[in-house]
Amino acid sequence: MSNCCAAADCDYQQVGPDNSTPLFSFPLDPERCNKWLMNCCRQDLASQPPEELHKCYKLCAKHFEASLISHQSPSKCVLNDDAVPTIFDSAVTTNNESTCNRKRAGGPVEEELSAKKAKEDIPAPKVTEDAREVSGEDITSPEQENNQPEENIGSFKAKETLNAYFKEILALTGFSINGGNINTDESTGEARGQQSLKKICVEKVDKKEILQFSERLMREEIQNSLRHARFFSILLQDVTSIEGKEQIPIFIRSVTETGFPQKHLVGFLPCNLDADNLFNHLISELRNKWGLRMEHCRGLSYLVTGRMCQTMRDLTCKILLEFPQVVLSPSDPYAFNIWIIRCMPVPTIQTIVDTVEEVALLLRNTPELYKRLEGKIQMTYGHIKGEVERIKAIISVNWECGTDAFQTMLDILEPFLNCINEIISKVDEDTAEQMAKLKPILKNFNFIMTLVVLKNTLCCVSILNSSLRGIISMSSTLQYTISNALKLVSKYQQDIAIFNRKWFSDAVGRAKKLGVEVIKPDVDHAHANDTSLEDFYRETLARPILQYLVAEVKRIFSTEMVRILRWLSLVPSYMADHNFSIRRDKVADANLNNLARPDTFYEELGCWEVKWRHASKRRILPTTVFATLKIPDIGFYPNVQSLLRVLGTVPCVNAEADVYGQYHMVLERCHAYLKDTPVDQRQCSSAYVYVNQDVHFNVEQMVDSYVQKHPDILQMLQNDEEIKDKASIAASQGNHAEKDTEDELNLINMDMDAENLVEMKCAETDREALKSALQATVMAAYNSQSWQQNEVSTSQDGEVEYVTKSEMNEVLTVCEDAVREGILTEAGSSFFSLFIDRVVKIGTKDYLPLFLRFVDSFDVMRLELMGFLEADLDCDVMVRRLMEIVTEEWHLDLKNCRG
């Protein structure tokens, strides 16, 4: 994008980021863009589309009234949406004809050169005192004006080189975990036929510093987003090793202005601190580094296992005590009852849960074991009606996180052990070693007894999972559900001897069936040798778990959590079930800090009831919190919008991601980075950039900041560019002998172009025909739908048209090709990568979604769905088919593929 002002009477050139006069791109709106061209006397650019003008041309702030510019920060200002430039030198209008001949038909560099040369021929206008006051700058001397163009062109080319190099480093950072190396010195600019990356960049530019610059720009964008969101929640993930020490990733969840949930990685929490120091470090990190106020925090969730369980429990207790408006919430992707026991600070319980997750992971990573297990399940439970289908349906998804995880583990325990015995000699060495380690753990009575106790005790609180997930149907009975869960747990505590005897008998029967010896575990307990095995498990296992469940349910379902979940009654589908009336007692106790306009709260509730009572007959009612936040006129109900934003911020409420699924992909990218990056190569900055890659920032701004800090590298690139230009000029002078050959080739190309022109005309005719067919089909579909809903009036002219399935498929195919062609045009010849998502079922077949990731011309990272690949193909056939799609159907060069 050009760094000089496009106005005919302006010689302003932006040299560095510290310039006090900013530049604003031409608007994309055609009408306003035409006004800009007329006012700045550049009618020679009227033939170019607004998209091209927006990309390549700018006007400086001297041509706009001061009231049209909003200063968001000392270094950043924004132009109003309806701003039009009005401040120009009137003397230049007499030279309009000469200025209109200055056509910038070339690229950005040629544009600068042609513009400056043309401006040299225009007599310097006499600047009035008023104009000088508006611009705030002095007139440069002719000697300075003659020396500026060459320096500006060299600086522009050098910045373009850094821009391309920075993009490649960021791309390699995003995909280095898939086999690349972030420290690679490979220059791939020449491979794609664009400006080659200089050796100077490879040798002089520190890649870690690039990540630091991008991290700072990402942080600014995230800060702006969180500032607009206002409310947020803290999500603490499990301990991981990064930069040589154990740390806890910190995520922030909030709701965007458009009603979508968003999640960002904001930092890491060290594990070598106690609860008090962790509390101070976390609050300081959020307040000083991110500008977040804990008064706006509404939720807290953590998922920490191992030795940090007790420390994290103490930390959450301190946060809840200091900030009563914060509610504790389960962590994704676990169900409420599984999350409670996952975070129980008892080593034996932690070991059991880890073993269950290891079994589930082994089944997903070993297809042969999974298929054999399905056969064993058929043999074991075939005599029970519906049992085989139930178990197979459960283990096909992430069953270890569901409410019935321990019940499922007990169901598949016997078939799984039989499969291990049969398949352990037929798998690779690593898998066989993993199976060998699992087998003695699974064939242990303590493991079986713990599973039985967990299965029976956790079912008491599993009914609370739907309420915490924001299920509308459960919100009306929330208070009764909590009360019933606590009563059921209390009943188990009172009759624990009876229930424990039943559980012990169940475990003994399962152990004998598997040939497992019923013995007391090796533990250090005061009366372990004096008590029976049944009493031992009652006092050391069943009773502590029940006591822990009571304490956790009361801690999580606090008064504030119940109050927030009651706001589900504001969702229209809930209102429809209750005759569109809002019970004031359900929302009357809302904290005033959660309301945008507390003085009009009750009047607004009445308007909200009336709106949906009358709208229910002509529209589908929103059924979720985020669907309600997306209605167009939600801004007219600021208090309702604010309460729903708070509800959507709570971590346990089901999040509805945007069309690209960015919310759920954030945590997946974090797990992928930690899984695929060696421990000794993990860096906080690279993890931050990779996980938050959906945050868009301006690469040009990063280049300007880098050049400001390292002007010597910019000068070296300029010198290198001058040497290259001189060499190209010398080479062009020796190529006159080849001109005749080029003329002959041009004649041949002209003949070919004539033929192509005929084909293009035919194509345009076909396109017009397809356009007409598409319009007719859409109108026919609309008429068909209208006919089904209402009787066709006899006074209507014409007949109702119907769309056949083949016609609709043809129209959809045309639309699909047009959309794909537009995406590929935007991708151009830039770097790209392929992303294959998990298997989805479309119709009766399984497919793999294919995504294309690239950086478009506006420096925006794009992730676009391009098509689907059959999932039932063999590996080799699938690879060949994928290469065929990329090269022949998408016409992309595999040399530009980076992941």
N, C-alpha and C positions, 0 to 999 in steps of 0.2 A: 504494500500500500504506500502511496506517495507521502513524502514528508514535507511537501511545500504546498502553499496555498494556491488553489486553482483559479482564484479571481484574476480578471484581466488587469486590474490596477494594483496588484499586490505582489511584492517580491519577497514575502516572508518565507523563511526556510527554517524548519525546526531542526536544530543541530543536535541537541541532547535532551535527556529527560528533565533537566532542570530548567528548561525554557518556561518562562512565565506565561506565554501565550499558547493555549492548547489549540489543537486542530480537531474539527468535527467532520465526520464522513457525510457524504450526500445521503439524503433519506431514501428509503426504499419505496415510499409512497409516490406513484408517478406524478400526481398533481402537484404535490409540494416540491418534488424534485425539479419539475419544470419551472416553478417559481424561483428556485435557487439559481437555475441556469439563466433565466431572464435577468434577474437582479445583478448577477455577477458578470453579465455580458459575455457569456460563453455559449452562444447559440450553435457554435460549431460542434458541440458535444450532444446536440439534441437527438442525433440519430442513435446514440448508444442507449442501451436499456438501463433502467434505474439500478439493477443489480451490479452492472459493470461500473457505473458511476460510484455506487456505494463502496465498491471494492478498491477503486484506484484513485479517487479524487476526494479532496478535503477542502474546507474553508477554515481560516483561522478565526479566533474569537474576536478580532478587531472589527469584523463586519456584522456583529450581532449586538443588540441592545443588552446592557448589563442585566436587566431584569429577566432576560431569557435564559440566563446561565445560572445553574444551581451548583454551589460549591459544597460537595459532600465531605471533603477533607482538604487540607492544604495542598495536597498533590493530585487531587482528583476532582473533576467537575463534570457535570452532565448538562446537556442541552435539553430544553423543554421540547415536548413532543410536537408542538405546533410552531416551533421557532422558524422564522424566515429571515435571511440576512437583508439588512436595509442600509448599512453604512458603507457607502462606496464614494470614490472621488468622482465628482460630476464631470471633470475635465476629460476623463477617459471615454466618455460616450461619443465624443466627436471622432475618436479613433476606433470606433466599433468595427468598421470594416477590416481594418488591419489586424485587430486582435482576433477576429473570427477566423482568420487564416491560420491561426496557431492551432493546428490539430494535433492532438496527442494520440496518434494512431498506434504508436509502438508500445513496448512494455513500459514498466515503471521507470527504468533507467533512461530509456530514450525519451520518455515523457519529460523528465527533468531537463535533459539537454536541449530539447526543442523549445521548451517553455522559456528557459533562460535566454537562449539565443534570440527568440522573438522579442523578449522584453528588452534586450539591448537596443533594438531598433526603435522602440517606442520612446518618445521624448519624456523625460522625467516630469510628471505633473507637479504643479505647485501645490504644496500641502498647506492647507489653512491651519490656523491655530486650533480651531475646533476639532479638526480631524486628528491633529497631533495629540490633543488631550484624550481623544477616544482611544487611539492606538497605544499611547503610552510609550512609543519608541521613537528614536531619532532616525533621520534619513541617513542611509549609508552613503558613503562617498563612491564615485564611479570606480576608483581604483579597487576598493574593497569588493564592489559588485562584480568586477571582472575576474577576481580570484576565487569567488565563491563557487561557481558551478562545478569546476573540476574537483574541488575538495568535497563538495556535497555528493557528487556521483560516486567517487571512491568510497566515501563513508557509507553510502547507501548499499553498494555492492558488498562491502565488508559485513554490514549488519545482516544482509540477506544470507551470507555464508554462515554466520553464527546462528541465524534463525533456523536454517536447514540442519545444522549440526545439533542444535539443542533438541529439535523435534526427533531426530534419530536417537539421541541418548535417552529421551523420555520413552520412546517406543521400545528400545532395548530394555529399559528398566521394567516396563510393563510386561514383557514377555521373556525376560531372562530366566525366570523360574521354570520355563518349559524347555530348557536345554541350552539357552544362550548364556552368555557371560557378560555381565555389566561392564567389566573391565576390558572388553574387546577393543582392539584398535582397528578393526576392519572398517574401511571406508566404503560405504555402499552408495554414495551419491552418484558415482559414475555408472553404477549398474542400472540405475533407472533413467539414465540419459539426461539428468538435470545437472545443476551446478555441482561440481565435485567438491567434496569436503576437503578442506586444505590440510596439508600436513601440519600446519601451524596449530590448527584446532586440536588435532590428535595429541600433539606433543605438549602444548602449552595450557590447554583448558583442562581444569580438574573436574572430572565427572561428578565427584561427590559435591563439589561446590554448585554444580548445575542443579543437583537434587535439592540442595539447600535453598537456592533461589526459587525453584518451583514449589517447594514446601511453604515458603513464606507467602507466595502469591495465593496458593491454595488456602492457606490459613486466613488470608484477608477475605476471600470469597466465602468461606465457611462462616466467618465472623459476621459478615453482612447477612447471610441467610439466617443465622441463629438470632441476630438482632431483630429481624423482622418476625421471626417465629415467636419470640418472647419466652414461652414456656418450653422446658426441656426435661429430659430424664437422663440419668446416668446408668450406663450398662458396663459392668466389669466382667471380662471374660476370664478363662482359666489361665493359670500360670504358664508362661512360655519362656524359653531361653532366647534372648536377643542381645546382641553386642556383648556376649560373654557373661551375662548375668540374668537371673530370673526376674521377669517383669510381668505385670498384669496389663493387658491392653484396655484402654478406656475408650468407650464409644458414647456418643451423645445422640439421643433420639429426639426429634422435634417434628412439627407439622408445618409444611410449607404454606405460603399464602394461597396456593391453588388447591389445598386440601389433601396433599399427598404426604405420607410419612417419609421421613428422611433419616438416615443414620450416617454418622461420620466417625472415623477414627481420629481422636484428638491427642493421643499421647499414651505413655506407658507409666505404670506405677511400680516403683521398686518393691521387692519382697523382703528386703533385709531390715525392715522397720517394724516397730510394734504398732498396735492399733491407734494409739494417740498420735504418733508421728505420721502414720499413713493418713489419718484424718487431716492433719495440718497440711501435708504435702498435696493431697487431692484438692482441698479448698483453695490453696494458693495457686495450684496449676490452673484451675478453672477461672479464678478471679483475675489473676495477673496476666496470664498468657492468652486467655480467650475472652476476657471481659464479661464473663457470665456471673450473674448474681444468684446465690443460692436461694434467695427469696422467690425466684422464678422456677426453681426446681420442683417438679411434681412427682417424680418417680425414681426408684432405685432398684436395680436388679444386679445380681452377681451369680457367677457360676465358677466357683473355685473349689478344687478338690485337694486331697492330700493334707499335708501339714498346715496349709494356710486356711483350712476351714474355720477353725476356732478364731483365728485372727480376723478373718473377714466377717465373721458373725459379730465380733466385738466392734468392728468398724461400722457395720450397718446399724447396730444398736446406738452408737454414739451419734451418727448422722440423724437417725429418727428422733433422738432425744433433743438435739440442737435445733432441728428444723421440723416442727410437727406437721407441716403441710406436705412433707414427702411421704410417699407410701412405698412399702416394700412389695416387690412383684416377682413372680417366677420368671425365669430366663428362657428364651427360645433356644432350642426347639422342644424343650421338655414339657410334659404335662405337669400339672400342679403337684400331684402326689409323688411323681418320680423326681421332680426337682427338689422337693422337701427332703427326701431320703438321700438324694445325690449330694446334698450339702450338709448332711449330718456329720458332725465332727467325731466319728468313731471309726478307727482304722479298719476293723473287720467289715463293717458295712461298706466302706469305700472299696475294699477289695472285691466284695461280691458284685457291686455295681460295675466296677471296671471289667470284671470277667464277663458279665452279660454283654457289655458293649464290645468287648473283644470278639465274642462269638458272633455277634451281628456283623461286625466288620469283616470277619473271616468269610462268612457266607456271601457277602456282597463282592468280595475280591476273588472268590474261587467259584466260578460258574459250575464247574463239574461237581463240586461238593453240594451246591445248591440244588442241582437237578437230582442228585442221588438222594438228598434229604427229602425232596418231594415224594419220591418213590417210597421211602421208608415211612413217611407220614401216611401214605395210602395204605400200606400194609398194617400199620399199628392202629389206625383209627377208622379203617374202612367199614367196620361193623356198626359204627355210630353215625346216624343220619345227619348230614350237614356239617359234621365235625371236620372232615378233611378240607372242605371248601373254606371253612372259617379260618383254620390255621394257615392255609396257603395264602389267603387274602391278607392276613396280618403280617406274615413274614415277607411279603413282597414290597413293603414300605419300611420306613424307619421305625420298626416296632420297639426298639429299645428305648425310645423316648415317649411312647404312648402310655396310656393309663394302665394297660394290662401287660406291661413288659415282663414282670416276674411270672405271671400266669403263663405267658407264651414260652418263657424259658423252661418252665416245668413241663409244658406240653411237648416241646421238641427235644428234651434232654435225652431220653432213651433213643429216639431215632438218630440224633446227632452223634451220640457215642458209637452207635453201630456203624455209621458212615465213616467215622474217623478210623475205626479198625479196618475197614475195607479199602480205604482210599489213601491211607498214609504212605504206602509204598509206591503210589503212582503219581505223586505230585512232586513239585520241585523241592529243593533242599530247604529253602527258607520256610515255605508253607508247612513242610513236614515237621520242622523244628517247632513251629508255632503250635501245631496240633499236639505234638508230644508234651509241650509245656501245659497245654490246656487240660489234657486228659486226666492227670492226677488231681487237678483242682476240681474238675467236674465230678469225679468219682470220690467225693468226700462227703461224709454225713453232715458235717457242719455247713457245707455249701447248700445241701438239699434242705436242711432244717431252716436255714436263714431265708431261703426262697419261699418256703411255705409260710413262715411268719410274716414276711413282707407282703406276700400276696393277700393274706387275709386282713392284715391291719391297714394297709393303704387303701383298700376298697372303701373304708369309712369316709375318707376325704376326697376320693376321686370325683364325687358328685359336684365338688366346688370348681372343677376345671372349667366347665361351660360358663359359669358366672364370671370368672376372671378373664375369659377370652372375649367378653363383650357380646355374648349370645343374647339377642333381644328377648327370646322366649323365657330366659332364666332370670331376667332382672326383676320381674314382678314378685318372684318368690325367693329373692336373695336372702332376706333375713331368716326365713324359715329354713332354707337350705343350710345356712351356717349353723343354726341352732340344732338341726337334725344331725349334722355331722358331729358336733361336739357331744350330743347325747349318745350317739352310737359308740364313739370312742370311750366315753365314760362308762357305758354298759360293759364294754370289753374289759375295762380296768376293774370294775367291781367283780365280774365273774371270770377273772383271768385264769384261775385254776382250771375251770371247766373248759374254756376255750383252748388253753395251752395243751391240755391233755388230748384234745381232738387234733390239734395241729401236730403234736408229737407223734400220734399214731399214724397220721397221714405221711409224715416224713419217714417213719420206720418202714411203712409198707412200700414206699417208693424206693427206699434204699435196698431192701431185700430183693425187689424185682430187678434192680440193676447189679446186684451182687456186691453192694457196698457194705463194709463192716460198720456197725453202729457202735462207735466209741466216743469217749469224751475228748474234746480238742485239747491241744497242748496250750493252756493259758495259765497265767499267774493270777490265781483267785484265792481269796482267803479261805473259803469253805468249799473249794472245788472238789476235794476228795471226800468230804463228809456228806454231800448231798447227792441225790439221785440225778441221773442225766436229764430227766424230765423237769425236775425242779431247777436244775442248773440253767437250762435254757429259758425257763420262765423268769428267773431273776436277772439274768445277764443279757437277755435278748428281747423277750416279748414286753416286759414291763418298761424298760427304758425307751423302747420305740413308741409305745402308747403315750408315755409322759412327754416325749419330744413332740409328737404330733399335736397334742393339746396346746402346748406352748407356742408352736409355730402357727397354728391356725389363728390363735388370738393375736399373735404379733402381726400377721399379714392382713387379716381382716379387721383392721383397726377402724376406729370411727371415721377417719378421713377416707379410707378405702371404700367403705360402705357408702359414704356420701357421694364419692365420685361415681361409683358404679350405678347409683340411682339416677344419674343424669342420662342414662340410656333411655329413660322415659321421654326424652326430647326427640328421639328418632321417630320420623313420621309413621313407619310401619308399626311401632309399638303404640303410638297414639291411635292408629286405626283399630287396634285390638281393644282399646278402652274408650271407644266412642269419641275420639279426638278431644279428650279432656285431660289436662295435665294436673295431677294431684300436687297442690302447692307444697304439701309437706315433704314431697320427694326432692324438691329443688330449693325450698325456701331457706335451708340452712347453708346455701352456697357461700363460700368464703368471699368476702368483698374484693379481695385481691385477685380473684379469678374473673371478675366481671369488668367489662369495658365501660359500662354506664350504669352503675348501681341504682341511680335515682329513677330510672325508667324500666327496671327489671320486670316488675309485675305487669305493667302495661304491655311490655313487649311479649310476655308469655301469652297474654290474651290475643294479641295479633297473630302470634305463631299458631295458636289453635284455630283461629278463623281461616288462616291461609290454607291449612291442610284439610280442613273440613270441606272447603269448597273446591279444592284442587284434586281431591281423591277421585272424582268421577271422570277426569280427563287425562290423567297421567299415572304412571307407575310410581308408587311411593318408594323413596329410598329406604333400604333395609339395614344399613350399617352406618356407623359414625362417619366414615370417610366419604361415603356416597352422599350423605346429608351436607357435608362441608363443601361439596362440589356443585351444589345447585347455584344457578346464576345470581339469584337475589339474596344470598345468605348474608351479604354485607349490610342489608337493611335490618338485620337482627343481630347487632353486635354482641349482646350478652349471651344469646344462644350459641353464636359462633365461638365465643371465648370459652364457654363451658365444654363444648364439643372438642375444641382444640386441646383442652386440658385432658379430656378423656382419651383422645387419640394419642396423647403423649405418653400415657402410662404404658410401660413396656409389655405387659401381658396381653393388652387388647390386640386382637388380630389386625395385622397391618395389610392394607391393600396397596401393593406396589403399583408404580406407573407402568406404561405399556412396555418399557424395557426391563421391568423387574429389578430396578436398581437397588431398592431397599434390601431385598433378600440377597442380592449379589454382593453387597458390601461384606457381610460376614463370610460368605463363601470365598471371596477373594482373600480375606485374612487367613482362613484355614488353608487355602491353596498355597499362599506364600509360605506359611510356616511348614507345610508338608513337603514342598518341593525345593525349598531353599536350604542348603546345608547350614548347620548351626553356626559354623565359624564364618559364614558369609552374610548372615542376617544383619541388617542395619535398620535403625529406627527410621531414617529418612527415606530409604528405598521402600520399606514397608508402608510408610505413610503415603508416599506418592502412588504406589501400586493399589492400595486398598481404596484410596479416595480418587481413583482415576475418573470417576464420573463428574468430578468438580471441574468446571471449565474455567480456564484463565487465559490471559492474553500472553502469547509467547513473545510478541514484540515488546511488551512491557518488561519481560524478563531480560531480553536482549539489551534494552536501554539501561536497565539497572546494572547489568554485568559490564557494559561498556563504560559506564560511569565509574565503576570500581577498578576496571582494568583498561585504561585508555591505551596502554602500550600494546596490547594484543590487537586492538582495533587499528592502530598505526601499522603494525606488522602486516595485517591483512590488506590494508590499503597499498602498501608498498608492493606486496606480492601481486595484487590486482593490476598495478601499473606495469609491472614487468610482463605480465601475461598479455595486457592490451598491446604493448609495443611489439611483442612477438607475433601476435595475430595480425597486426597491421603489416609487418614485414612479410608475413606469409601470404597475405592477400595481394600484395603488389606483384608477386611472382606467379600468380594464377591467371593472368590475362589470356594465356594460351589456351586455357580450358573453356574460355567463354563460348567459342563456336560450338563445341560439343554440348554445352549446357543449353544453347539456343535450340539445337536439334532435339534435345530431350524435352525442351519446353513445348515445341511444336507437337511432339508425340503426346505429351501430357494434355495439350489443348484438345486434341482429338478425343482422348479418353474422357476428358471433362465434359465434352459435348454429349458423349454417350451417357455419362453419369447424370447429366442434367435431364436427359429424357427420362431416365429411370427415376430421378427425384420427382419429376412432374407426375409420373405415374404413381409414385408412392404418395405424393400429396393428394392425388385423386382418391387413392385407396383410403388414405387417412380421413379425408372428408366423408367418404362413404361410411367408414367405420364410426366416425363421430355421429353421423346422422342415425346410424343403426343403434348406437348406444343411447342416444336421446330417445329414440322411439321405444326402445326396450324399457328404459326407466319410466317413461310415461305410461307404457302398458302395465308395468308392475304397479305403478301408483293407482291407475284406474282399476286394476284387478282388486287391489286391496280395498279401495273405496267401495267397489261393488259388493264385496263380501260384508262390509260393515253397514252399509246403507243401501236402500233400494234405489235402483237406477231410475232417475226421472224420465218420463216418456218424452219430455221436451228437449232432452239432450240431443245434440247433433252427433252423428257418427255412431259407431259401434264400439263396445268395450273390447280392447285387445288383451290377449293373454300371452304370457311368455312361456315358451316350452323350456324344458330342462336343457336341451342342447343349445338353444339360443342364449340362455343365461350363462352356461359354461363358456360359450364363445366370447361373450362380453367380458366375463371375469378374466379370461385368458388375455384379452387385449389390455385390460386394465393392469393386470399383473406384469405384463411385458413393459408397459409404459412406466410403471413405478420402478421396476428394476433398472430400466435404461436410465432413468433420472438419477438413481443412486450411483450407478457406475459412472455416469458423467461427472458427478460431484467428486467421486473418488479419484478420477483421472489416472495419472501415473504415479501417485504418491505411494508411500509405504502402506501396507495393509497386513491384516492378520485374519485368520479364520478361527471362529469359535463355534464348537459343536456342543450343543446343550444336551441335557438328559433326554431319554426316549419319551416321546409322547404318542398317544394313540389317536389317530385320525381315521374315523370310520371303523374299519375292522383290521387295519394294518398299523404297525409301529413304524415311526419315522424319527429321524434325528434332525432337529432344527439346525440350519446353517446360518451363522451370523457373520457379517463382514465388518471389521473394525478398521477405521482409517481416520486421518485428520483432514478435514475439508479445507477449502480455500480461506475460510474465516478463522482458521486455527482452532476449530472446535472438534473435539474427539467424538466421533460418531460410531454407533453400534447399530447396524441395520440387519433385519431379518431378510435373507435373500432367497430362501427356499428350504426344501426338505430332502433328506437322503434316506433311502430305504434301510431299515435297521436289521433286516433279516438276511443281508448279504454277507458272504464270507469276507474275511479281512482283506485279502488281496483284491477281490472284486470291488469292495467298497473303496479302497484307495484309488484304484483305476477310475472308478466312477466319479470320485471327488475331483481328481485331476482333470477329467474330461469336462466336468461342470465349470471349473474355474477357468480353464484355458479356452475351451471351445464355446461355451454358452455365455460366460461372463466376459471373455476376451481380456483376461488379466494376465500380467506377466508374473510368473512364479518367482522371478528374481527379486521382485519387490515384496515378497511375502516375508514377514518377520516373526511369525509365530502361528 
